[in-house]
């Protein structure tokens, strides 16, 4: 993982932890900008052990109201959660917070 990947990963981790503050936190997050993959370990309220997530591919894109990320090929270490993701939101699209959107745009990651 490059220094650039580490810097972007730290920013993403901070932003996502703010979004998840009432339900849990990300303890580890690794973003591979070249491969467009993400691995994360999440600690959710009510779960006795962390949950591992992998995003096989992500896409960043601009819309009129901001920058969005679409997560694809999501897998996780909890069978029930894996099934819920596949059933209800197999490719979620999430609007990035403004500061993070600015950072990824500045880094040339948004098309």
N, C-alpha and C positions, 0 to 999 in steps of 0.2 A: 504494500500500500504506500502510495506516495505521500509526501508532506502535504500536497494540495488536497488529496483525498482525506487525510487526517483533519485538516482545517475545516473542510466542508462538513465532514462527519460530525465534528464537535458542534458546529453551528446548527446542523439538523437535529442533533441530539438535544440541544438546549431548547430549540423551538418546539420539538415534539413533547419534551417533558413539560413544558408550559401548557400545551394542549391537553395532556393526560393527567395533569396535577391531581385531579379529584379521583382518578381511578387507578393510578399507578405511575410507574416511571421506567425509563429505559436505562438499564445498567451498562449495556454495551451496544455500540452501533458502529458498523463498518460499512462504508459506502465506497464502492469501486466505480469511479466515474467513467473509466474507459469501458468496462464491461457492462455498466449500467445495472449493477446488482446491489442489493442491500442485505446485510445480515444484522439481526438485532436480538438482544436478550431483554425481555420485558418482565418487570415484576408488577403484577396486578393485585389490587386490593382483594383479599379473600382467597387468593391462591397460595398454597403452601410452598410452592417452588416456582422458579422463573420459567417463562415460556420463551422458547426460541422461535424466531421468525426468519424466513428467507424470502426475498423478493427476487425472482429469477430475471426480472427485467422491469425497468421503470422508464417512463417517458415524461419529459417536462414540456409544457407548452404554454403559450400566452393566450389569454382571452382579453376582452375589453376591460374586465374588472380585476385582472391580476394574473399571476403565474400559478399554474396547476401542475400537480404530479399525479400520474396514473400508475398504479402499482399492478404488475402482472405476474402470473405464475407464483402466487403466494403459497407458501407452505409453513406449517407451524407444528410444534411438538405436542400439541394437545389435539387428540382426535376430534373431540366435540367442537373445538374452535375451528379446526380445519374444515369440518363439514359445514359449519355455520358460514364461514367465509365463502366457500364454494356455492352454497345455496343462496345467500342473500346479497353478497357484494363481491363477486369474484375478481373484479378489476376496479377497485375504488379509485375515484378521482377526488383529490383533496386540494383545496386552495391553500397556497403557502402564505404564512404570515408575511407582511410587507417587508420586514428587514431581511428575512431569509430569501424572499423573492428577489430583492435587490442584489443580494450576494450572489445567487446563482446566475442571475442575468449578467452581472458584472464579470463573472467568471467565464461567460460565454457558453454556459450549459443549456440555455434555453433557445429553442429554434423558433 
